[in-house]
Amino acid sequence: MSKQKPKIAIIGAGIAGLNLAKLLADVAEIVVFEKSDKLGGRAATHHANGFSFDHGAQFFTAKSKVFQSFAKTLEAEQVLARWDARFVEVAGTEIDSQREWDDEFPHYVGTPAMNAIGQHLAKNLDVRLNQLIVSIKKSNTHWIVETAQAKYEGFDWVLVTIPAAQAKAILPENLGLKAQLDDVVMRPCFALMLGYETPKLLDWDAAFVSKSILSWISINSSKPNRGQPFTMVALSRNDWAGDNFDQQESDIVAAMLLALEAIIGQKLEDASYLKLKRWKYANAPRKDTPMEMIDYASQVACCGDWCLSGKIESAFMASWQLANKLKDVIR
């Protein structure tokens, strides 16, 4: 008689949660709960009125060998492609340097959109969308996950892969992990999305910006396999977003448009589509050593990009490291 697999609840269907589920699928029965109707976390895409915007992570690189292997596999399967963008660095409103991305570490994007990564990872997984977690409770020897719609019982382990502040809100008070979560700092960002029927003529595709309220500008439609009207995404500086996070949307948009027009040298008010995304948990400061958040006695763990830094590779590596530790315990 074969041994019954342990049952694991994973909270969050971002890159960390989905990769964790994929890596543990051979040793456990996995259920992934996601509060939104979308997969992929920071590998996010917004579609509207015929326009498409990667409004979270703009691209990613692969520095670790494990993640390089993952990226090459997805590139071969046409889930990823290299974005050899015409890249500039802008100080204030002036271009400081310009080059084409052809570095040692390729700049990858999901194709045909960034959310293709999450969709790929979610294949053959039990992912339940629109499930807002109300609480996680221990009953005798098992965990109960309560959502706004129902209770799910009988989990041996609960793995929480959402932003640290959200994780703290749903974890039981008596868990030591909650105190560790207090040390996690995550910074906000605004993403301004602009869509145009007529392309704007620019001699660059992506810009790192300093000495401005903006930190990044990308011509989203210049990415591989987009095949769409002209789209642009501008990201704010984290500190400016923090200072203005609760301001009126119209004021935030006006300030970002003004800064964007000053850099591009063109008026931008003729957008066919405009949307602002308030990204509350956008970035985390880089850590010299990854955070390890496992309570073996209670059989609960936390991980996410914030364990290393706010990047797609960080989300992948944090989940890869946690999966390897758990495999030794739950086999």
C-alpha positions as CSV (number, residue, x, y, z in Angstrom):
1,M,0.0,0.0,0.0
2,S,1.5,3.3,-1.1
3,K,2.0,6.1,1.4
4,Q,-0.4,9.0,1.1
5,K,1.2,12.2,0.0
6,P,1.1,15.1,2.5
7,K,-1.3,17.9,1.6
8,I,0.1,21.4,1.2
9,A,-1.7,24.8,0.9
10,I,0.3,27.5,-1.0
11,I,-1.0,31.0,-0.5
12,G,-0.2,33.2,-3.5
13,A,0.0,32.4,-7.2
14,G,3.0,34.6,-8.1
15,I,6.2,33.3,-9.4
16,A,7.3,32.1,-5.9
17,G,4.1,30.3,-5.2
18,L,3.7,28.7,-8.6
19,N,7.3,27.6,-8.8
20,L,7.1,26.1,-5.2
21,A,4.0,24.2,-6.3
22,K,5.7,22.9,-9.4
23,L,8.8,21.8,-7.5
24,L,6.8,20.0,-4.7
25,A,4.2,18.4,-7.0
26,D,5.9,15.1,-7.1
27,V,6.1,14.7,-3.3
28,A,2.8,16.4,-2.1
29,E,-0.8,17.1,-3.0
30,I,-0.8,20.9,-3.7
31,V,-3.6,23.5,-3.7
32,V,-2.6,27.1,-4.6
33,F,-4.9,29.9,-3.4
34,E,-4.8,33.3,-5.1
35,K,-6.9,36.3,-4.1
36,S,-6.9,37.9,-7.5
37,D,-8.1,36.6,-10.9
38,K,-4.6,36.6,-12.3
39,L,-1.5,34.5,-12.2
40,G,2.2,35.5,-11.9
41,G,2.4,38.2,-9.3
42,R,5.0,40.8,-10.4
43,A,5.1,39.2,-13.8
44,A,1.9,41.0,-14.5
45,T,0.1,42.2,-17.7
46,H,-2.9,44.4,-18.2
47,H,-5.0,44.1,-21.3
48,A,-7.7,46.7,-22.2
49,N,-9.2,48.2,-25.4
50,G,-6.8,46.3,-27.7
51,F,-3.7,47.5,-25.7
52,S,-1.4,45.4,-23.6
53,F,1.0,46.5,-20.8
54,D,3.5,44.7,-18.7
55,H,2.9,46.9,-15.6
56,G,4.9,45.0,-13.0
57,A,8.3,43.6,-13.7
58,Q,9.6,45.1,-17.0
59,F,12.1,42.4,-17.8
60,F,14.5,40.2,-15.9
61,T,18.0,38.8,-16.1
62,A,19.3,35.4,-14.9
63,K,22.4,35.4,-12.8
64,S,22.3,32.1,-10.9
65,K,22.9,28.8,-12.8
66,V,19.6,27.3,-11.6
67,F,17.6,30.3,-12.9
68,Q,19.6,30.4,-16.1
69,S,18.6,26.9,-16.8
70,F,15.0,27.7,-16.1
71,A,15.1,30.7,-18.4
72,K,16.7,28.8,-21.3
73,T,14.1,26.1,-21.0
74,L,11.3,28.6,-21.2
75,E,13.0,30.4,-24.1
76,A,13.1,27.1,-26.0
77,E,9.4,26.7,-25.3
78,Q,8.8,30.3,-26.6
79,V,7.4,31.4,-23.2
80,L,10.4,33.8,-23.0
81,A,12.3,35.9,-25.5
82,R,15.4,38.2,-25.3
83,W,14.6,41.8,-25.4
84,D,17.6,43.5,-27.0
85,A,16.3,46.9,-26.4
86,R,17.8,50.2,-27.5
87,F,18.6,51.3,-23.9
88,V,19.3,54.8,-22.6
89,E,20.2,56.3,-19.2
90,V,18.5,59.6,-18.5
91,A,19.5,62.1,-15.8
92,G,16.7,64.6,-15.3
93,T,15.7,65.2,-18.9
94,E,19.0,64.5,-20.6
95,I,20.3,61.3,-22.1
96,D,23.6,60.4,-20.4
97,S,24.3,57.2,-22.3
98,Q,22.9,55.0,-25.0
99,R,23.5,51.4,-26.0
100,E,21.8,48.3,-27.2
101,W,21.3,45.5,-24.7
102,D,23.6,42.7,-25.6
103,D,25.1,42.0,-22.2
104,E,26.5,38.8,-20.8
105,F,23.2,38.4,-19.1
106,P,20.3,38.6,-21.6
107,H,17.2,40.7,-20.7
108,Y,14.2,38.4,-20.9
109,V,10.5,39.1,-21.2
110,G,7.5,36.8,-21.3
111,T,5.9,36.3,-24.7
112,P,3.4,37.3,-25.9
113,A,3.2,39.1,-22.6
114,M,4.9,39.0,-19.2
115,N,2.0,37.0,-17.6
116,A,2.9,34.1,-19.9
117,I,5.4,33.0,-17.3
118,G,2.7,32.5,-14.6
119,Q,0.4,30.8,-17.0
120,H,3.2,28.4,-18.0
121,L,4.1,27.6,-14.4
122,A,0.4,27.0,-13.5
123,K,-0.1,24.2,-16.0
124,N,-1.4,21.0,-14.4
125,L,-1.6,22.7,-11.0
126,D,-4.7,23.0,-8.8
127,V,-4.8,26.8,-8.6
128,R,-7.9,28.5,-7.2
129,L,-8.3,32.1,-8.2
130,N,-10.4,34.8,-6.5
131,Q,-9.8,33.2,-3.1
132,L,-9.2,36.0,-0.5
133,I,-7.6,34.3,2.6
134,V,-9.4,35.3,5.8
135,S,-7.4,33.2,8.2
136,I,-5.1,30.2,8.6
137,K,-5.7,28.1,11.7
138,K,-4.3,25.0,13.2
139,S,-6.8,22.3,14.3
140,N,-5.3,19.3,16.1
141,T,-2.5,18.2,13.7
142,H,-3.7,19.9,10.5
143,W,-4.1,23.4,9.1
144,I,-7.4,25.0,8.0
145,V,-7.4,27.6,5.3
146,E,-10.4,29.9,5.4
147,T,-11.3,32.1,2.4
148,A,-14.1,34.6,2.0
149,Q,-16.1,31.8,0.3
150,A,-15.2,28.6,2.2
151,K,-13.1,26.6,4.6
152,Y,-10.5,24.1,3.3
153,E,-9.2,21.6,5.8
154,G,-6.7,18.8,6.2
155,F,-3.4,20.5,5.2
156,D,-0.2,19.2,6.6
157,W,1.8,22.3,5.6
158,V,0.9,25.9,4.7
159,L,3.4,27.9,2.6
160,V,2.7,31.6,2.4
161,T,4.2,33.4,-0.7
162,I,2.4,36.7,-0.6
163,P,4.0,40.1,0.4
164,A,5.3,40.1,4.0
165,A,2.7,42.6,5.3
166,Q,-0.1,40.5,3.9
167,A,1.4,37.3,5.2
168,K,1.6,38.7,8.7
169,A,-2.1,39.7,8.6
170,I,-3.3,36.1,8.0
171,L,-0.8,34.1,10.1
172,P,-1.8,33.0,13.7
173,E,-0.6,35.3,16.5
174,N,1.4,32.5,18.3
175,L,3.8,31.9,15.3
176,G,7.3,33.1,15.8
177,L,7.5,33.8,12.0
178,K,5.3,36.8,12.5
179,A,8.1,38.7,14.3
180,Q,10.5,38.0,11.5
181,L,8.1,39.5,9.0
182,D,8.3,42.9,10.9
183,D,11.8,43.2,9.6
184,V,10.8,43.0,5.9
185,V,10.6,46.4,4.1
186,M,8.7,46.6,0.8
187,R,8.4,49.8,-1.2
188,P,5.6,51.1,-3.4
189,C,5.6,52.2,-7.0
190,F,3.2,53.8,-9.5
191,A,2.9,52.3,-13.0
192,L,1.5,54.7,-15.6
193,M,0.2,52.9,-18.7
194,L,-0.3,54.8,-22.0
195,G,-1.7,53.4,-25.3
196,Y,-1.7,55.3,-28.6
197,E,-3.2,54.5,-32.0
198,T,-0.3,56.4,-33.7
199,P,3.2,55.5,-32.6
200,K,5.4,58.1,-30.9
201,L,8.7,58.4,-32.7
202,L,11.6,57.7,-30.3
203,D,15.1,56.5,-30.9
204,W,15.1,54.3,-27.7
205,D,13.0,51.5,-26.3
206,A,13.8,51.5,-22.6
207,A,15.2,54.1,-20.2
208,F,16.6,54.1,-16.7
209,V,15.8,57.5,-15.2
210,S,17.5,59.4,-12.4
211,K,16.9,62.9,-10.9
212,S,13.2,62.7,-11.7
213,I,10.0,61.4,-10.0
214,L,10.3,58.6,-12.6
215,S,12.7,55.7,-12.4
216,W,11.9,53.8,-15.6
217,I,10.2,54.2,-19.0
218,S,9.7,51.4,-21.5
219,I,8.1,51.2,-24.9
220,N,6.1,48.1,-24.1
221,S,5.2,47.5,-27.8
222,S,8.9,47.2,-28.7
223,K,9.2,43.9,-26.8
224,P,9.3,40.7,-28.8
225,N,6.1,39.2,-30.2
226,R,3.9,42.0,-29.0
227,G,2.2,42.8,-32.3
228,Q,0.1,45.6,-30.9
229,P,-0.5,49.4,-31.1
230,F,2.1,51.6,-29.5
231,T,2.2,51.3,-25.7
232,M,4.3,52.9,-23.0
233,V,4.9,52.1,-19.3
234,A,6.4,54.6,-16.9
235,L,7.4,53.6,-13.3
236,S,7.8,56.1,-10.5
237,R,10.6,56.3,-8.0
238,N,9.8,54.2,-4.8
239,D,10.3,57.1,-2.4
240,W,8.0,59.4,-4.4
241,A,5.3,56.8,-4.5
242,G,5.6,56.3,-0.8
243,D,5.2,60.0,-0.2
244,N,2.2,60.3,-2.6
245,F,0.6,56.9,-2.4
246,D,-2.8,58.1,-1.1
247,Q,-3.0,61.2,-3.2
248,Q,-5.7,61.7,-5.8
249,E,-5.2,59.6,-8.9
250,S,-5.6,62.7,-11.2
251,D,-2.8,64.5,-9.4
252,I,-0.4,61.5,-9.6
253,V,-1.1,61.0,-13.3
254,A,-0.6,64.7,-14.0
255,A,2.7,64.8,-12.3
256,M,4.0,61.6,-14.0
257,L,2.8,62.8,-17.4
258,L,4.6,66.1,-17.0
259,A,7.8,64.3,-16.0
260,L,7.4,61.9,-19.0
261,E,6.8,64.7,-21.5
262,A,9.9,66.5,-20.3
263,I,12.0,63.5,-20.9
264,I,10.5,62.5,-24.3
265,G,10.0,66.0,-25.6
266,Q,6.5,65.3,-26.8
267,K,3.0,66.0,-25.6
268,L,1.3,62.8,-24.5
269,E,-2.3,63.9,-23.6
270,D,-3.7,62.3,-26.8
271,A,-3.5,58.8,-25.4
272,S,-6.3,56.5,-26.5
273,Y,-5.9,54.6,-23.2
274,L,-4.5,55.6,-19.9
275,K,-4.4,53.8,-16.6
276,L,-2.5,54.2,-13.3
277,K,-1.6,51.2,-11.2
278,R,-0.8,51.7,-7.5
279,W,1.7,48.9,-6.8
280,K,2.0,48.8,-3.0
281,Y,4.6,46.0,-2.6
282,A,6.8,46.7,-5.6
283,N,10.4,46.4,-4.4
284,A,12.4,45.1,-1.5
285,P,16.0,46.1,-0.5
286,R,18.6,43.6,-1.5
287,K,19.7,41.3,1.3
288,D,23.3,39.9,1.6
289,T,21.9,36.5,2.8
290,P,18.4,35.2,2.0
291,M,15.8,35.1,4.7
292,E,14.9,31.6,5.8
293,M,11.4,31.5,7.3
294,I,10.4,27.9,8.2
295,D,8.7,26.7,11.3
296,Y,9.3,23.0,11.2
297,A,7.3,22.3,14.4
298,S,4.2,24.1,13.2
299,Q,4.8,23.1,9.6
300,V,4.4,26.6,8.1
301,A,6.8,28.6,6.0
302,C,7.0,32.0,4.2
303,C,8.9,33.0,1.1
304,G,8.8,35.5,-1.7
305,D,11.0,37.8,-3.8
306,W,11.4,39.9,-0.6
307,C,13.5,37.1,0.9
308,L,16.3,38.3,-1.4
309,S,15.2,41.4,-3.4
310,G,12.2,42.5,-5.4
311,K,12.9,40.7,-8.6
312,I,11.6,37.7,-10.6
313,E,14.9,35.8,-10.1
314,S,14.6,36.4,-6.3
315,A,11.1,35.0,-6.3
316,F,12.3,31.9,-8.2
317,M,15.4,31.3,-6.1
318,A,13.6,31.8,-2.8
319,S,11.0,29.2,-3.7
320,W,13.6,26.9,-5.1
321,Q,15.6,27.0,-1.9
322,L,12.5,26.5,0.2
323,A,11.3,23.5,-1.9
324,N,14.7,21.8,-1.5
325,K,14.6,22.2,2.3
326,L,11.0,20.9,2.5
327,K,11.6,17.9,0.2
328,D,14.0,16.5,2.8
329,V,11.3,16.8,5.5
330,I,8.1,15.7,3.7
331,R,9.2,12.8,1.5
